[in-house]
Amino acid sequence: MISVIVQTLNNERTLSTCLAALVPAAVDAIVTEVFVVDGGSGDGTLAIAEDAGAKRAATVEAAVAAAKADWLLLLPADLRLETGWDAEAAAHVQNDGGRCGRFRSAQWWPVRLGDRRALLVRKDRLGGAPGRIKRLDSRAYAI
């Protein structure tokens, strides 16, 4: 249903917490795979990703190309989704067609390139104009 792409760079301290929030969704088959795109970490980030069973990709573009799901969750490694995010994401995927969804965070607007936010988007819409982005109720907390 959803492929997750986690962007990392020396996130040894936060990656385990970020990935742990995905486990219930993986058990329920909402998250079907997790990719870690690393910017050249020099700490234990990659070992944590490997222990968690995440796939590695050299770039976000490579992860998108390899993703099997129609929906992508782009997630910075220093964010943790709150409990219940998975049910809300599943409902969004089933009911909102191609509309993007953004989990609440401390900064909501304006949306800028490189923002550290959790974004749920259809794979075929990535890279184009996102259109209206639905604000989802679940939060993504900074770790």
LOKE-895758 format. One record per residue (C-alpha): x, y negated, z negated. Coordinates in nm, 2 decimals, always signed. Each point is the difference from the previous one (the first is absolute). Layout:
{east=X&north=Y&up=Z}
...
END
This chain:
{east=+0.00&north=+0.00&up=+0.00}
{east=+0.27&north=-0.25&up=-0.11}
{east=+0.38&north=-0.01&up=+0.07}
{east=+0.19&north=-0.21&up=-0.25}
{east=+0.30&north=-0.20&up=+0.09}
{east=+0.21&north=-0.12&up=-0.29}
{east=+0.27&north=-0.25&up=+0.06}
{east=+0.30&north=+0.02&up=-0.23}
{east=+0.33&north=-0.17&up=-0.07}
{east=+0.17&north=+0.10&up=-0.33}
{east=-0.34&north=+0.08&up=-0.16}
{east=+0.13&north=+0.28&up=-0.23}
{east=-0.17&north=-0.17&up=-0.30}
{east=-0.35&north=-0.03&up=+0.17}
{east=-0.03&north=+0.27&up=+0.26}
{east=-0.11&north=+0.28&up=-0.23}
{east=-0.28&north=-0.21&up=-0.14}
{east=-0.11&north=-0.11&up=+0.35}
{east=-0.01&north=+0.36&up=+0.13}
{east=-0.17&north=+0.14&up=-0.32}
{east=-0.31&north=-0.22&up=+0.08}
{east=-0.03&north=+0.19&up=+0.33}
{east=-0.01&north=+0.35&up=-0.15}
{east=-0.37&north=+0.02&up=-0.07}
{east=-0.08&north=-0.11&up=+0.35}
{east=+0.24&north=+0.27&up=+0.14}
{east=-0.17&north=+0.26&up=-0.21}
{east=-0.34&north=-0.11&up=+0.14}
{east=+0.15&north=-0.01&up=+0.36}
{east=-0.06&north=-0.37&up=+0.03}
{east=+0.38&north=-0.05&up=+0.04}
{east=+0.13&north=+0.25&up=+0.25}
{east=+0.36&north=-0.11&up=+0.01}
{east=+0.24&north=-0.26&up=-0.14}
{east=+0.29&north=-0.16&up=+0.18}
{east=+0.28&north=-0.19&up=-0.16}
{east=+0.17&north=-0.27&up=+0.21}
{east=+0.32&north=-0.10&up=-0.17}
{east=+0.20&north=-0.31&up=+0.07}
{east=+0.33&north=+0.15&up=-0.12}
{east=-0.04&north=+0.07&up=-0.37}
{east=+0.32&north=+0.06&up=-0.20}
{east=-0.18&north=+0.13&up=-0.31}
{east=-0.21&north=+0.32&up=-0.06}
{east=-0.29&north=-0.11&up=+0.22}
{east=+0.04&north=+0.26&up=+0.27}
{east=+0.05&north=+0.28&up=-0.25}
{east=-0.33&north=-0.09&up=-0.16}
{east=-0.18&north=-0.01&up=+0.34}
{east=+0.15&north=+0.34&up=+0.08}
{east=-0.11&north=+0.15&up=-0.33}
{east=-0.35&north=-0.13&up=+0.06}
{east=-0.02&north=+0.17&up=+0.34}
{east=-0.02&north=-0.33&up=+0.19}
{east=+0.11&north=+0.00&up=+0.36}
{east=+0.28&north=-0.25&up=+0.10}
{east=-0.02&north=-0.23&up=+0.30}
{east=+0.26&north=-0.25&up=+0.12}
{east=-0.25&north=-0.28&up=+0.07}
{east=-0.36&north=-0.08&up=-0.06}
{east=-0.06&north=+0.04&up=+0.37}
{east=+0.14&north=+0.35&up=-0.01}
{east=-0.22&north=+0.09&up=-0.30}
{east=-0.30&north=-0.13&up=+0.19}
{east=+0.08&north=+0.20&up=+0.31}
{east=+0.05&north=+0.32&up=-0.21}
{east=-0.31&north=-0.05&up=-0.22}
{east=-0.27&north=+0.25&up=+0.07}
{east=-0.29&north=-0.18&up=-0.16}
{east=-0.21&north=-0.27&up=+0.17}
{east=+0.02&north=-0.22&up=-0.31}
{east=+0.32&north=-0.14&up=-0.15}
{east=+0.06&north=-0.14&up=-0.35}
{east=+0.30&north=-0.24&up=+0.01}
{east=+0.13&north=-0.01&up=-0.36}
{east=+0.31&north=-0.18&up=-0.14}
{east=+0.18&north=+0.22&up=-0.25}
{east=-0.03&north=-0.25&up=-0.28}
{east=-0.38&north=+0.02&up=+0.00}
{east=-0.22&north=+0.25&up=-0.18}
{east=-0.36&north=+0.06&up=+0.10}
{east=-0.24&north=+0.02&up=-0.29}
{east=-0.21&north=+0.31&up=-0.08}
{east=-0.29&north=+0.03&up=+0.24}
{east=+0.16&north=-0.16&up=+0.30}
{east=-0.03&north=+0.33&up=+0.19}
{east=-0.38&north=+0.03&up=-0.02}
{east=-0.03&north=-0.36&up=+0.12}
{east=+0.25&north=+0.05&up=+0.28}
{east=-0.19&north=+0.32&up=+0.11}
{east=-0.33&north=-0.19&up=+0.00}
{east=+0.16&north=-0.29&up=+0.20}
{east=+0.14&north=+0.24&up=+0.26}
{east=-0.34&north=+0.17&up=+0.04}
{east=-0.22&north=-0.31&up=+0.00}
{east=+0.19&north=-0.30&up=+0.14}
{east=+0.11&north=+0.12&up=+0.35}
{east=+0.31&north=-0.17&up=+0.11}
{east=+0.01&north=-0.28&up=-0.26}
{east=+0.32&north=-0.04&up=-0.21}
{east=-0.02&north=+0.01&up=-0.37}
{east=+0.23&north=-0.17&up=-0.25}
{east=+0.02&north=+0.10&up=-0.37}
{east=-0.01&north=-0.29&up=-0.24}
{east=+0.32&north=-0.14&up=-0.14}
{east=+0.12&north=-0.31&up=-0.18}
{east=+0.03&north=-0.18&up=+0.33}
{east=-0.29&north=+0.04&up=+0.24}
{east=+0.02&north=-0.28&up=+0.25}
{east=+0.16&north=-0.11&up=+0.22}
{east=+0.11&north=+0.31&up=+0.18}
{east=+0.36&north=-0.03&up=+0.13}
{east=+0.24&north=+0.23&up=+0.17}
{east=+0.20&north=+0.19&up=-0.26}
{east=-0.25&north=-0.04&up=-0.28}
{east=+0.03&north=+0.26&up=-0.27}
{east=-0.36&north=+0.13&up=+0.01}
{east=-0.17&north=+0.34&up=+0.05}
{east=-0.17&north=+0.00&up=+0.34}
{east=-0.23&north=+0.27&up=+0.14}
{east=-0.02&north=-0.01&up=+0.38}
{east=-0.10&north=+0.22&up=+0.30}
{east=+0.31&north=+0.13&up=+0.17}
{east=-0.12&north=-0.12&up=+0.34}
{east=-0.06&north=-0.36&up=-0.13}
{east=+0.35&north=-0.04&up=-0.15}
{east=+0.21&north=-0.26&up=+0.17}
{east=-0.30&north=-0.19&up=+0.14}
{east=-0.21&north=-0.27&up=-0.16}
{east=-0.16&north=+0.16&up=-0.31}
{east=-0.32&north=-0.19&up=+0.03}
{east=-0.20&north=-0.04&up=-0.32}
{east=+0.16&north=+0.18&up=-0.29}
{east=-0.23&north=+0.14&up=-0.26}
{east=+0.10&north=-0.06&up=-0.36}
{east=-0.02&north=+0.33&up=-0.18}
{east=-0.08&north=+0.00&up=-0.38}
{east=+0.29&north=+0.22&up=-0.12}
{east=+0.32&north=-0.18&up=-0.09}
{east=+0.36&north=+0.05&up=+0.09}
{east=+0.21&north=-0.10&up=-0.30}
{east=+0.37&north=-0.11&up=+0.01}
{east=+0.21&north=+0.26&up=-0.19}
END
